[in-house]
Amino acid sequence: MLPMNVGGTLATLLATLPQRQRQVQAMTLLRELADKYAIADLLLIDNIELLFDRSLKLDPLGLL
């Protein structure tokens, strides 16, 4: 099982959105990615620095 590269994968998806939509869509996109990468309810994640980006206004500890 390969870990989900949160930073690279999520950043690529967010880059296609206008700046104002990024914080609105970040949580939804992250959930969709997690569903895609999870195998039997197990999800390995890596490169989570993007979750701490203040412009996205996420609660990274709550997400994890």
PDBQT receptor file of N, H, CA, C and O in Angstrom, charges set to zero:
ATOM      1  N   MET A   1       0.854  -1.171   0.000  1.00  0.00    +0.000 N 
ATOM      2  CA  MET A   1       0.000   0.000   0.000  1.00  0.00    +0.000 C 
ATOM      3  C   MET A   1       0.902   1.237   0.000  1.00  0.00    +0.000 C 
ATOM      4  O   MET A   1       1.827   1.344   0.806  1.00  0.00    +0.000 OA
ATOM      5  N   LEU A   2       0.626   2.143  -0.892  1.00  0.00    +0.000 N 
ATOM      6  H   LEU A   2      -0.125   2.056  -1.546  1.00  0.00    +0.000 HD
ATOM      7  CA  LEU A   2       1.370   3.391  -0.965  1.00  0.00    +0.000 C 
ATOM      8  C   LEU A   2       0.646   4.487  -0.189  1.00  0.00    +0.000 C 
ATOM      9  O   LEU A   2      -0.584   4.543  -0.197  1.00  0.00    +0.000 OA
ATOM     10  N   PRO A   3       1.393   5.347   0.472  1.00  0.00    +0.000 N 
ATOM     11  CA  PRO A   3       0.742   6.450   1.192  1.00  0.00    +0.000 C 
ATOM     12  C   PRO A   3       0.235   7.515   0.229  1.00  0.00    +0.000 C 
ATOM     13  O   PRO A   3       0.785   7.708  -0.855  1.00  0.00    +0.000 OA
ATOM     14  N   MET A   4      -0.805   8.189   0.638  1.00  0.00    +0.000 N 
ATOM     15  H   MET A   4      -1.253   8.032   1.519  1.00  0.00    +0.000 HD
ATOM     16  CA  MET A   4      -1.346   9.292  -0.149  1.00  0.00    +0.000 C 
ATOM     17  C   MET A   4      -0.469  10.519   0.093  1.00  0.00    +0.000 C 
ATOM     18  O   MET A   4      -0.287  10.935   1.237  1.00  0.00    +0.000 OA
ATOM     19  N   ASN A   5       0.067  11.093  -0.963  1.00  0.00    +0.000 N 
ATOM     20  H   ASN A   5      -0.082  10.755  -1.892  1.00  0.00    +0.000 HD
ATOM     21  CA  ASN A   5       0.867  12.301  -0.882  1.00  0.00    +0.000 C 
ATOM     22  C   ASN A   5      -0.097  13.485  -0.823  1.00  0.00    +0.000 C 
ATOM     23  O   ASN A   5      -0.483  14.031  -1.856  1.00  0.00    +0.000 OA
ATOM     24  N   VAL A   6      -0.478  13.874   0.379  1.00  0.00    +0.000 N 
ATOM     25  H   VAL A   6      -0.164  13.431   1.219  1.00  0.00    +0.000 HD
ATOM     26  CA  VAL A   6      -1.477  14.935   0.556  1.00  0.00    +0.000 C 
ATOM     27  C   VAL A   6      -1.020  16.238  -0.090  1.00  0.00    +0.000 C 
ATOM     28  O   VAL A   6      -1.771  16.861  -0.841  1.00  0.00    +0.000 OA
ATOM     29  N   GLY A   7       0.204  16.645   0.201  1.00  0.00    +0.000 N 
ATOM     30  H   GLY A   7       0.814  16.139   0.810  1.00  0.00    +0.000 HD
ATOM     31  CA  GLY A   7       0.690  17.919  -0.312  1.00  0.00    +0.000 C 
ATOM     32  C   GLY A   7       0.667  17.995  -1.825  1.00  0.00    +0.000 C 
ATOM     33  O   GLY A   7       0.113  18.935  -2.395  1.00  0.00    +0.000 OA
ATOM     34  N   GLY A   8       1.259  17.019  -2.472  1.00  0.00    +0.000 N 
ATOM     35  H   GLY A   8       1.709  16.255  -2.009  1.00  0.00    +0.000 HD
ATOM     36  CA  GLY A   8       1.339  17.033  -3.930  1.00  0.00    +0.000 C 
ATOM     37  C   GLY A   8      -0.009  16.864  -4.604  1.00  0.00    +0.000 C 
ATOM     38  O   GLY A   8      -0.342  17.603  -5.530  1.00  0.00    +0.000 OA
ATOM     39  N   THR A   9      -0.768  15.914  -4.151  1.00  0.00    +0.000 N 
ATOM     40  H   THR A   9      -0.498  15.314  -3.398  1.00  0.00    +0.000 HD
ATOM     41  CA  THR A   9      -2.045  15.606  -4.791  1.00  0.00    +0.000 C 
ATOM     42  C   THR A   9      -3.075  16.707  -4.556  1.00  0.00    +0.000 C 
ATOM     43  O   THR A   9      -3.731  17.160  -5.494  1.00  0.00    +0.000 OA
ATOM     44  N   LEU A  10      -3.213  17.130  -3.315  1.00  0.00    +0.000 N 
ATOM     45  H   LEU A  10      -2.681  16.762  -2.553  1.00  0.00    +0.000 HD
ATOM     46  CA  LEU A  10      -4.192  18.172  -3.003  1.00  0.00    +0.000 C 
ATOM     47  C   LEU A  10      -3.787  19.506  -3.620  1.00  0.00    +0.000 C 
ATOM     48  O   LEU A  10      -4.639  20.244  -4.115  1.00  0.00    +0.000 OA
ATOM     49  N   ALA A  11      -2.495  19.818  -3.595  1.00  0.00    +0.000 N 
ATOM     50  H   ALA A  11      -1.803  19.218  -3.194  1.00  0.00    +0.000 HD
ATOM     51  CA  ALA A  11      -2.020  21.080  -4.181  1.00  0.00    +0.000 C 
ATOM     52  C   ALA A  11      -2.313  21.135  -5.675  1.00  0.00    +0.000 C 
ATOM     53  O   ALA A  11      -2.683  22.188  -6.195  1.00  0.00    +0.000 OA
ATOM     54  N   THR A  12      -2.152  20.029  -6.359  1.00  0.00    +0.000 N 
ATOM     55  H   THR A  12      -1.852  19.173  -5.936  1.00  0.00    +0.000 HD
ATOM     56  CA  THR A  12      -2.438  19.982  -7.791  1.00  0.00    +0.000 C 
ATOM     57  C   THR A  12      -3.903  20.284  -8.068  1.00  0.00    +0.000 C 
ATOM     58  O   THR A  12      -4.229  21.030  -8.991  1.00  0.00    +0.000 OA
ATOM     59  N   LEU A  13      -4.780  19.704  -7.266  1.00  0.00    +0.000 N 
ATOM     60  H   LEU A  13      -4.516  19.098  -6.516  1.00  0.00    +0.000 HD
ATOM     61  CA  LEU A  13      -6.217  19.944  -7.450  1.00  0.00    +0.000 C 
ATOM     62  C   LEU A  13      -6.594  21.377  -7.074  1.00  0.00    +0.000 C 
ATOM     63  O   LEU A  13      -7.393  22.008  -7.766  1.00  0.00    +0.000 OA
ATOM     64  N   LEU A  14      -6.032  21.886  -5.998  1.00  0.00    +0.000 N 
ATOM     65  H   LEU A  14      -5.383  21.373  -5.436  1.00  0.00    +0.000 HD
ATOM     66  CA  LEU A  14      -6.366  23.248  -5.553  1.00  0.00    +0.000 C 
ATOM     67  C   LEU A  14      -5.834  24.304  -6.527  1.00  0.00    +0.000 C 
ATOM     68  O   LEU A  14      -6.430  25.372  -6.666  1.00  0.00    +0.000 OA
ATOM     69  N   ALA A  15      -4.731  24.014  -7.192  1.00  0.00    +0.000 N 
ATOM     70  H   ALA A  15      -4.247  23.146  -7.079  1.00  0.00    +0.000 HD
ATOM     71  CA  ALA A  15      -4.142  24.976  -8.123  1.00  0.00    +0.000 C 
ATOM     72  C   ALA A  15      -5.061  25.279  -9.299  1.00  0.00    +0.000 C 
ATOM     73  O   ALA A  15      -4.935  26.328  -9.931  1.00  0.00    +0.000 OA
ATOM     74  N   THR A  16      -5.977  24.374  -9.594  1.00  0.00    +0.000 N 
ATOM     75  H   THR A  16      -6.079  23.522  -9.080  1.00  0.00    +0.000 HD
ATOM     76  CA  THR A  16      -6.893  24.586 -10.716  1.00  0.00    +0.000 C 
ATOM     77  C   THR A  16      -8.081  25.472 -10.335  1.00  0.00    +0.000 C 
ATOM     78  O   THR A  16      -8.860  25.884 -11.194  1.00  0.00    +0.000 OA
ATOM     79  N   LEU A  17      -8.209  25.760  -9.035  1.00  0.00    +0.000 N 
ATOM     80  H   LEU A  17      -7.576  25.425  -8.337  1.00  0.00    +0.000 HD
ATOM     81  CA  LEU A  17      -9.339  26.554  -8.541  1.00  0.00    +0.000 C 
ATOM     82  C   LEU A  17      -8.929  28.006  -8.319  1.00  0.00    +0.000 C 
ATOM     83  O   LEU A  17      -7.762  28.285  -8.043  1.00  0.00    +0.000 OA
ATOM     84  N   PRO A  18      -9.879  28.929  -8.437  1.00  0.00    +0.000 N 
ATOM     85  CA  PRO A  18      -9.594  30.321  -8.070  1.00  0.00    +0.000 C 
ATOM     86  C   PRO A  18      -9.262  30.396  -6.576  1.00  0.00    +0.000 C 
ATOM     87  O   PRO A  18      -9.725  29.566  -5.793  1.00  0.00    +0.000 OA
ATOM     88  N   GLN A  19      -8.472  31.377  -6.189  1.00  0.00    +0.000 N 
ATOM     89  H   GLN A  19      -8.096  32.051  -6.825  1.00  0.00    +0.000 HD
ATOM     90  CA  GLN A  19      -8.018  31.536  -4.809  1.00  0.00    +0.000 C 
ATOM     91  C   GLN A  19      -9.161  31.476  -3.799  1.00  0.00    +0.000 C 
ATOM     92  O   GLN A  19      -9.026  30.838  -2.755  1.00  0.00    +0.000 OA
ATOM     93  N   ARG A  20     -10.261  32.118  -4.091  1.00  0.00    +0.000 N 
ATOM     94  H   ARG A  20     -10.370  32.636  -4.939  1.00  0.00    +0.000 HD
ATOM     95  CA  ARG A  20     -11.389  32.159  -3.142  1.00  0.00    +0.000 C 
ATOM     96  C   ARG A  20     -12.064  30.808  -2.958  1.00  0.00    +0.000 C 
ATOM     97  O   ARG A  20     -12.644  30.542  -1.905  1.00  0.00    +0.000 OA
ATOM     98  N   GLN A  21     -11.993  29.966  -3.958  1.00  0.00    +0.000 N 
ATOM     99  H   GLN A  21     -11.521  30.182  -4.813  1.00  0.00    +0.000 HD
ATOM    100  CA  GLN A  21     -12.647  28.661  -3.877  1.00  0.00    +0.000 C 
ATOM    101  C   GLN A  21     -11.795  27.616  -3.171  1.00  0.00    +0.000 C 
ATOM    102  O   GLN A  21     -12.311  26.576  -2.759  1.00  0.00    +0.000 OA
ATOM    103  N   ARG A  22     -10.509  27.872  -3.025  1.00  0.00    +0.000 N 
ATOM    104  H   ARG A  22     -10.090  28.716  -3.359  1.00  0.00    +0.000 HD
ATOM    105  CA  ARG A  22      -9.605  26.867  -2.453  1.00  0.00    +0.000 C 
ATOM    106  C   ARG A  22      -9.972  26.497  -1.031  1.00  0.00    +0.000 C 
ATOM    107  O   ARG A  22     -10.029  25.312  -0.703  1.00  0.00    +0.000 OA
ATOM    108  N   GLN A  23     -10.221  27.480  -0.178  1.00  0.00    +0.000 N 
ATOM    109  H   GLN A  23     -10.175  28.443  -0.445  1.00  0.00    +0.000 HD
ATOM    110  CA  GLN A  23     -10.543  27.134   1.205  1.00  0.00    +0.000 C 
ATOM    111  C   GLN A  23     -11.914  26.482   1.310  1.00  0.00    +0.000 C 
ATOM    112  O   GLN A  23     -12.153  25.692   2.223  1.00  0.00    +0.000 OA
ATOM    113  N   VAL A  24     -12.808  26.797   0.396  1.00  0.00    +0.000 N 
ATOM    114  H   VAL A  24     -12.614  27.438  -0.346  1.00  0.00    +0.000 HD
ATOM    115  CA  VAL A  24     -14.144  26.197   0.408  1.00  0.00    +0.000 C 
ATOM    116  C   VAL A  24     -14.083  24.741  -0.047  1.00  0.00    +0.000 C 
ATOM    117  O   VAL A  24     -14.782  23.892   0.507  1.00  0.00    +0.000 OA
ATOM    118  N   GLN A  25     -13.262  24.446  -1.040  1.00  0.00    +0.000 N 
ATOM    119  H   GLN A  25     -12.694  25.136  -1.490  1.00  0.00    +0.000 HD
ATOM    120  CA  GLN A  25     -13.211  23.121  -1.644  1.00  0.00    +0.000 C 
ATOM    121  C   GLN A  25     -12.169  22.186  -1.020  1.00  0.00    +0.000 C 
ATOM    122  O   GLN A  25     -12.215  20.979  -1.260  1.00  0.00    +0.000 OA
ATOM    123  N   ALA A  26     -11.240  22.712  -0.233  1.00  0.00    +0.000 N 
ATOM    124  H   ALA A  26     -11.203  23.692  -0.038  1.00  0.00    +0.000 HD
ATOM    125  CA  ALA A  26     -10.132  21.903   0.287  1.00  0.00    +0.000 C 
ATOM    126  C   ALA A  26     -10.619  20.677   1.058  1.00  0.00    +0.000 C 
ATOM    127  O   ALA A  26     -10.122  19.574   0.833  1.00  0.00    +0.000 OA
ATOM    128  N   MET A  27     -11.561  20.850   1.943  1.00  0.00    +0.000 N 
ATOM    129  H   MET A  27     -11.965  21.747   2.126  1.00  0.00    +0.000 HD
ATOM    130  CA  MET A  27     -12.061  19.739   2.756  1.00  0.00    +0.000 C 
ATOM    131  C   MET A  27     -12.735  18.679   1.880  1.00  0.00    +0.000 C 
ATOM    132  O   MET A  27     -12.515  17.481   2.060  1.00  0.00    +0.000 OA
ATOM    133  N   THR A  28     -13.543  19.124   0.949  1.00  0.00    +0.000 N 
ATOM    134  H   THR A  28     -13.722  20.097   0.803  1.00  0.00    +0.000 HD
ATOM    135  CA  THR A  28     -14.233  18.189   0.056  1.00  0.00    +0.000 C 
ATOM    136  C   THR A  28     -13.239  17.398  -0.779  1.00  0.00    +0.000 C 
ATOM    137  O   THR A  28     -13.363  16.180  -0.911  1.00  0.00    +0.000 OA
ATOM    138  N   LEU A  29     -12.259  18.083  -1.338  1.00  0.00    +0.000 N 
ATOM    139  H   LEU A  29     -12.158  19.072  -1.231  1.00  0.00    +0.000 HD
ATOM    140  CA  LEU A  29     -11.259  17.415  -2.162  1.00  0.00    +0.000 C 
ATOM    141  C   LEU A  29     -10.449  16.425  -1.331  1.00  0.00    +0.000 C 
ATOM    142  O   LEU A  29     -10.140  15.327  -1.795  1.00  0.00    +0.000 OA
ATOM    143  N   LEU A  30     -10.110  16.809  -0.119  1.00  0.00    +0.000 N 
ATOM    144  H   LEU A  30     -10.361  17.701   0.258  1.00  0.00    +0.000 HD
ATOM    145  CA  LEU A  30      -9.349  15.912   0.746  1.00  0.00    +0.000 C 
ATOM    146  C   LEU A  30     -10.149  14.651   1.080  1.00  0.00    +0.000 C 
ATOM    147  O   LEU A  30      -9.593  13.553   1.100  1.00  0.00    +0.000 OA
ATOM    148  N   ARG A  31     -11.417  14.799   1.336  1.00  0.00    +0.000 N 
ATOM    149  H   ARG A  31     -11.868  15.691   1.320  1.00  0.00    +0.000 HD
ATOM    150  CA  ARG A  31     -12.266  13.624   1.617  1.00  0.00    +0.000 C 
ATOM    151  C   ARG A  31     -12.362  12.719   0.400  1.00  0.00    +0.000 C 
ATOM    152  O   ARG A  31     -12.315  11.496   0.531  1.00  0.00    +0.000 OA
ATOM    153  N   GLU A  32     -12.496  13.309  -0.788  1.00  0.00    +0.000 N 
ATOM    154  H   GLU A  32     -12.534  14.303  -0.895  1.00  0.00    +0.000 HD
ATOM    155  CA  GLU A  32     -12.560  12.512  -2.009  1.00  0.00    +0.000 C 
ATOM    156  C   GLU A  32     -11.259  11.755  -2.240  1.00  0.00    +0.000 C 
ATOM    157  O   GLU A  32     -11.275  10.590  -2.638  1.00  0.00    +0.000 OA
ATOM    158  N   LEU A  33     -10.132  12.417  -1.990  1.00  0.00    +0.000 N 
ATOM    159  H   LEU A  33     -10.119  13.363  -1.667  1.00  0.00    +0.000 HD
ATOM    160  CA  LEU A  33      -8.839  11.750  -2.134  1.00  0.00    +0.000 C 
ATOM    161  C   LEU A  33      -8.693  10.618  -1.122  1.00  0.00    +0.000 C 
ATOM    162  O   LEU A  33      -8.212   9.538  -1.464  1.00  0.00    +0.000 OA
ATOM    163  N   ALA A  34      -9.100  10.855   0.104  1.00  0.00    +0.000 N 
ATOM    164  H   ALA A  34      -9.491  11.733   0.382  1.00  0.00    +0.000 HD
ATOM    165  CA  ALA A  34      -9.009   9.824   1.132  1.00  0.00    +0.000 C 
ATOM    166  C   ALA A  34      -9.847   8.606   0.750  1.00  0.00    +0.000 C 
ATOM    167  O   ALA A  34      -9.408   7.470   0.926  1.00  0.00    +0.000 OA
ATOM    168  N   ASP A  35     -11.034   8.837   0.236  1.00  0.00    +0.000 N 
ATOM    169  H   ASP A  35     -11.391   9.760   0.093  1.00  0.00    +0.000 HD
ATOM    170  CA  ASP A  35     -11.886   7.719  -0.200  1.00  0.00    +0.000 C 
ATOM    171  C   ASP A  35     -11.228   6.938  -1.336  1.00  0.00    +0.000 C 
ATOM    172  O   ASP A  35     -11.339   5.714  -1.406  1.00  0.00    +0.000 OA
ATOM    173  N   LYS A  36     -10.557   7.644  -2.203  1.00  0.00    +0.000 N 
ATOM    174  H   LYS A  36     -10.467   8.638  -2.146  1.00  0.00    +0.000 HD
ATOM    175  CA  LYS A  36      -9.902   7.014  -3.355  1.00  0.00    +0.000 C 
ATOM    176  C   LYS A  36      -8.703   6.175  -2.920  1.00  0.00    +0.000 C 
ATOM    177  O   LYS A  36      -8.497   5.079  -3.442  1.00  0.00    +0.000 OA
ATOM    178  N   TYR A  37      -7.914   6.673  -1.976  1.00  0.00    +0.000 N 
ATOM    179  H   TYR A  37      -8.082   7.563  -1.552  1.00  0.00    +0.000 HD
ATOM    180  CA  TYR A  37      -6.694   5.995  -1.563  1.00  0.00    +0.000 C 
ATOM    181  C   TYR A  37      -6.891   4.963  -0.461  1.00  0.00    +0.000 C 
ATOM    182  O   TYR A  37      -6.042   4.086  -0.298  1.00  0.00    +0.000 OA
ATOM    183  N   ALA A  38      -7.958   5.032   0.286  1.00  0.00    +0.000 N 
ATOM    184  H   ALA A  38      -8.647   5.744   0.154  1.00  0.00    +0.000 HD
ATOM    185  CA  ALA A  38      -8.172   4.106   1.410  1.00  0.00    +0.000 C 
ATOM    186  C   ALA A  38      -8.435   2.693   0.913  1.00  0.00    +0.000 C 
ATOM    187  O   ALA A  38      -9.164   2.475  -0.055  1.00  0.00    +0.000 OA
ATOM    188  N   ILE A  39      -7.829   1.755   1.593  1.00  0.00    +0.000 N 
ATOM    189  H   ILE A  39      -7.237   1.932   2.379  1.00  0.00    +0.000 HD
ATOM    190  CA  ILE A  39      -8.045   0.344   1.282  1.00  0.00    +0.000 C 
ATOM    191  C   ILE A  39      -8.500  -0.324   2.572  1.00  0.00    +0.000 C 
ATOM    192  O   ILE A  39      -7.774  -0.351   3.566  1.00  0.00    +0.000 OA
ATOM    193  N   ALA A  40      -9.710  -0.861   2.539  1.00  0.00    +0.000 N 
ATOM    194  H   ALA A  40     -10.300  -0.840   1.732  1.00  0.00    +0.000 HD
ATOM    195  CA  ALA A  40     -10.288  -1.538   3.706  1.00  0.00    +0.000 C 
ATOM    196  C   ALA A  40     -10.218  -0.642   4.943  1.00  0.00    +0.000 C 
ATOM    197  O   ALA A  40      -9.782  -1.073   6.010  1.00  0.00    +0.000 OA
ATOM    198  N   ASP A  41     -10.646   0.591   4.788  1.00  0.00    +0.000 N 
ATOM    199  H   ASP A  41     -11.001   0.941   3.921  1.00  0.00    +0.000 HD
ATOM    200  CA  ASP A  41     -10.698   1.576   5.874  1.00  0.00    +0.000 C 
ATOM    201  C   ASP A  41      -9.327   1.929   6.444  1.00  0.00    +0.000 C 
ATOM    202  O   ASP A  41      -9.241   2.443   7.559  1.00  0.00    +0.000 OA
ATOM    203  N   LEU A  42      -8.264   1.665   5.706  1.00  0.00    +0.000 N 
ATOM    204  H   LEU A  42      -8.334   1.247   4.800  1.00  0.00    +0.000 HD
ATOM    205  CA  LEU A  42      -6.916   2.027   6.128  1.00  0.00    +0.000 C 
ATOM    206  C   LEU A  42      -6.365   3.060   5.152  1.00  0.00    +0.000 C 
ATOM    207  O   LEU A  42      -6.417   2.872   3.937  1.00  0.00    +0.000 OA
ATOM    208  N   LEU A  43      -5.840   4.144   5.695  1.00  0.00    +0.000 N 
ATOM    209  H   LEU A  43      -5.798   4.296   6.682  1.00  0.00    +0.000 HD
ATOM    210  CA  LEU A  43      -5.306   5.214   4.860  1.00  0.00    +0.000 C 
ATOM    211  C   LEU A  43      -3.961   5.656   5.413  1.00  0.00    +0.000 C 
ATOM    212  O   LEU A  43      -3.858   6.078   6.565  1.00  0.00    +0.000 OA
ATOM    213  N   LEU A  44      -2.945   5.556   4.590  1.00  0.00    +0.000 N 
ATOM    214  H   LEU A  44      -3.029   5.213   3.654  1.00  0.00    +0.000 HD
ATOM    215  CA  LEU A  44      -1.621   6.054   4.945  1.00  0.00    +0.000 C 
ATOM    216  C   LEU A  44      -1.430   7.398   4.258  1.00  0.00    +0.000 C 
ATOM    217  O   LEU A  44      -1.680   7.520   3.059  1.00  0.00    +0.000 OA
ATOM    218  N   ILE A  45      -0.989   8.407   5.003  1.00  0.00    +0.000 N 
ATOM    219  H   ILE A  45      -0.786   8.308   5.978  1.00  0.00    +0.000 HD
ATOM    220  CA  ILE A  45      -0.802   9.732   4.413  1.00  0.00    +0.000 C 
ATOM    221  C   ILE A  45       0.618  10.220   4.647  1.00  0.00    +0.000 C 
ATOM    222  O   ILE A  45       1.276   9.853   5.620  1.00  0.00    +0.000 OA
ATOM    223  N   ASP A  46       1.069  11.061   3.721  1.00  0.00    +0.000 N 
ATOM    224  H   ASP A  46       0.535  11.359   2.930  1.00  0.00    +0.000 HD
ATOM    225  CA  ASP A  46       2.412  11.612   3.799  1.00  0.00    +0.000 C 
ATOM    226  C   ASP A  46       2.370  13.046   3.280  1.00  0.00    +0.000 C 
ATOM    227  O   ASP A  46       1.444  13.432   2.567  1.00  0.00    +0.000 OA
ATOM    228  N   ASN A  47       3.378  13.824   3.643  1.00  0.00    +0.000 N 
ATOM    229  H   ASN A  47       4.130  13.510   4.222  1.00  0.00    +0.000 HD
ATOM    230  CA  ASN A  47       3.494  15.213   3.179  1.00  0.00    +0.000 C 
ATOM    231  C   ASN A  47       2.244  16.029   3.516  1.00  0.00    +0.000 C 
ATOM    232  O   ASN A  47       1.567  16.552   2.630  1.00  0.00    +0.000 OA
ATOM    233  N   ILE A  48       1.961  16.124   4.789  1.00  0.00    +0.000 N 
ATOM    234  H   ILE A  48       2.511  15.699   5.508  1.00  0.00    +0.000 HD
ATOM    235  CA  ILE A  48       0.721  16.780   5.237  1.00  0.00    +0.000 C 
ATOM    236  C   ILE A  48       0.886  18.280   5.496  1.00  0.00    +0.000 C 
ATOM    237  O   ILE A  48      -0.032  18.919   6.010  1.00  0.00    +0.000 OA
ATOM    238  N   GLU A  49       2.031  18.840   5.151  1.00  0.00    +0.000 N 
ATOM    239  H   GLU A  49       2.776  18.320   4.733  1.00  0.00    +0.000 HD
ATOM    240  CA  GLU A  49       2.301  20.245   5.447  1.00  0.00    +0.000 C 
ATOM    241  C   GLU A  49       1.229  21.184   4.910  1.00  0.00    +0.000 C 
ATOM    242  O   GLU A  49       0.912  22.191   5.544  1.00  0.00    +0.000 OA
ATOM    243  N   LEU A  50       0.672  20.867   3.754  1.00  0.00    +0.000 N 
ATOM    244  H   LEU A  50       0.929  20.049   3.239  1.00  0.00    +0.000 HD
ATOM    245  CA  LEU A  50      -0.347  21.729   3.140  1.00  0.00    +0.000 C 
ATOM    246  C   LEU A  50      -1.569  21.899   4.037  1.00  0.00    +0.000 C 
ATOM    247  O   LEU A  50      -2.237  22.931   3.985  1.00  0.00    +0.000 OA
ATOM    248  N   LEU A  51      -1.862  20.905   4.850  1.00  0.00    +0.000 N 
ATOM    249  H   LEU A  51      -1.319  20.066   4.892  1.00  0.00    +0.000 HD
ATOM    250  CA  LEU A  51      -3.016  21.001   5.747  1.00  0.00    +0.000 C 
ATOM    251  C   LEU A  51      -2.856  22.119   6.767  1.00  0.00    +0.000 C 
ATOM    252  O   LEU A  51      -3.844  22.602   7.321  1.00  0.00    +0.000 OA
ATOM    253  N   PHE A  52      -1.620  22.531   7.017  1.00  0.00    +0.000 N 
ATOM    254  H   PHE A  52      -0.818  22.138   6.567  1.00  0.00    +0.000 HD
ATOM    255  CA  PHE A  52      -1.343  23.584   7.989  1.00  0.00    +0.000 C 
ATOM    256  C   PHE A  52      -1.255  24.972   7.350  1.00  0.00    +0.000 C 
ATOM    257  O   PHE A  52      -0.959  25.950   8.036  1.00  0.00    +0.000 OA
ATOM    258  N   ASP A  53      -1.506  25.062   6.061  1.00  0.00    +0.000 N 
ATOM    259  H   ASP A  53      -1.746  24.268   5.504  1.00  0.00    +0.000 HD
ATOM    260  CA  ASP A  53      -1.489  26.354   5.363  1.00  0.00    +0.000 C 
ATOM    261  C   ASP A  53      -2.651  27.201   5.878  1.00  0.00    +0.000 C 
ATOM    262  O   ASP A  53      -3.813  26.818   5.746  1.00  0.00    +0.000 OA
ATOM    263  N   ARG A  54      -2.336  28.332   6.454  1.00  0.00    +0.000 N 
ATOM    264  H   ARG A  54      -1.392  28.643   6.561  1.00  0.00    +0.000 HD
ATOM    265  CA  ARG A  54      -3.371  29.175   7.080  1.00  0.00    +0.000 C 
ATOM    266  C   ARG A  54      -4.400  29.693   6.082  1.00  0.00    +0.000 C 
ATOM    267  O   ARG A  54      -5.544  29.944   6.459  1.00  0.00    +0.000 OA
ATOM    268  N   SER A  55      -4.020  29.855   4.827  1.00  0.00    +0.000 N 
ATOM    269  H   SER A  55      -3.091  29.651   4.521  1.00  0.00    +0.000 HD
ATOM    270  CA  SER A  55      -4.968  30.391   3.840  1.00  0.00    +0.000 C 
ATOM    271  C   SER A  55      -6.119  29.428   3.575  1.00  0.00    +0.000 C 
ATOM    272  O   SER A  55      -7.185  29.852   3.129  1.00  0.00    +0.000 OA
ATOM    273  N   LEU A  56      -5.920  28.135   3.842  1.00  0.00    +0.000 N 
ATOM    274  H   LEU A  56      -5.054  27.791   4.204  1.00  0.00    +0.000 HD
ATOM    275  CA  LEU A  56      -6.989  27.155   3.630  1.00  0.00    +0.000 C 
ATOM    276  C   LEU A  56      -7.953  27.090   4.805  1.00  0.00    +0.000 C 
ATOM    277  O   LEU A  56      -9.059  26.564   4.671  1.00  0.00    +0.000 OA
ATOM    278  N   LYS A  57      -7.548  27.616   5.949  1.00  0.00    +0.000 N 
ATOM    279  H   LYS A  57      -6.650  28.043   6.057  1.00  0.00    +0.000 HD
ATOM    280  CA  LYS A  57      -8.392  27.671   7.142  1.00  0.00    +0.000 C 
ATOM    281  C   LYS A  57      -8.957  26.297   7.526  1.00  0.00    +0.000 C 
ATOM    282  O   LYS A  57     -10.145  26.150   7.815  1.00  0.00    +0.000 OA
ATOM    283  N   LEU A  58      -8.072  25.306   7.519  1.00  0.00    +0.000 N 
ATOM    284  H   LEU A  58      -7.107  25.425   7.284  1.00  0.00    +0.000 HD
ATOM    285  CA  LEU A  58      -8.448  23.954   7.901  1.00  0.00    +0.000 C 
ATOM    286  C   LEU A  58      -8.062  23.708   9.359  1.00  0.00    +0.000 C 
ATOM    287  O   LEU A  58      -7.258  24.445   9.930  1.00  0.00    +0.000 OA
ATOM    288  N   ASP A  59      -8.634  22.682   9.943  1.00  0.00    +0.000 N 
ATOM    289  H   ASP A  59      -9.287  22.084   9.478  1.00  0.00    +0.000 HD
ATOM    290  CA  ASP A  59      -8.239  22.225  11.267  1.00  0.00    +0.000 C 
ATOM    291  C   ASP A  59      -7.473  20.921  11.061  1.00  0.00    +0.000 C 
ATOM    292  O   ASP A  59      -8.064  19.841  11.098  1.00  0.00    +0.000 OA
ATOM    293  N   PRO A  60      -6.151  21.014  10.841  1.00  0.00    +0.000 N 
ATOM    294  CA  PRO A  60      -5.394  19.821  10.465  1.00  0.00    +0.000 C 
ATOM    295  C   PRO A  60      -5.449  18.709  11.500  1.00  0.00    +0.000 C 
ATOM    296  O   PRO A  60      -5.536  17.539  11.127  1.00  0.00    +0.000 OA
ATOM    297  N   LEU A  61      -5.404  19.027  12.761  1.00  0.00    +0.000 N 
ATOM    298  H   LEU A  61      -5.333  19.978  13.064  1.00  0.00    +0.000 HD
ATOM    299  CA  LEU A  61      -5.466  17.975  13.775  1.00  0.00    +0.000 C 
ATOM    300  C   LEU A  61      -6.845  17.319  13.798  1.00  0.00    +0.000 C 
ATOM    301  O   LEU A  61      -6.957  16.112  14.013  1.00  0.00    +0.000 OA
ATOM    302  N   GLY A  62      -7.879  18.104  13.577  1.00  0.00    +0.000 N 
ATOM    303  H   GLY A  62      -7.788  19.084  13.402  1.00  0.00    +0.000 HD
ATOM    304  CA  GLY A  62      -9.232  17.551  13.498  1.00  0.00    +0.000 C 
ATOM    305  C   GLY A  62      -9.406  16.655  12.285  1.00  0.00    +0.000 C 
ATOM    306  O   GLY A  62     -10.114  15.649  12.344  1.00  0.00    +0.000 OA
ATOM    307  N   LEU A  63      -8.758  17.022  11.182  1.00  0.00    +0.000 N 
ATOM    308  H   LEU A  63      -8.184  17.839  11.135  1.00  0.00    +0.000 HD
ATOM    309  CA  LEU A  63      -8.831  16.200   9.970  1.00  0.00    +0.000 C 
ATOM    310  C   LEU A  63      -8.158  14.852  10.170  1.00  0.00    +0.000 C 
ATOM    311  O   LEU A  63      -8.635  13.823   9.691  1.00  0.00    +0.000 OA
ATOM    312  N   LEU A  64      -7.048  14.876  10.882  1.00  0.00    +0.000 N 
ATOM    313  H   LEU A  64      -6.661  15.712  11.270  1.00  0.00    +0.000 HD
ATOM    314  CA  LEU A  64      -6.308  13.632  11.077  1.00  0.00    +0.000 C 
ATOM    315  C   LEU A  64      -7.002  12.753  12.093  1.00  0.00    +0.000 C 
ATOM    316  O   LEU A  64      -6.525  11.658  12.390  1.00  0.00    +0.000 OA
TER     317      LEU A  64
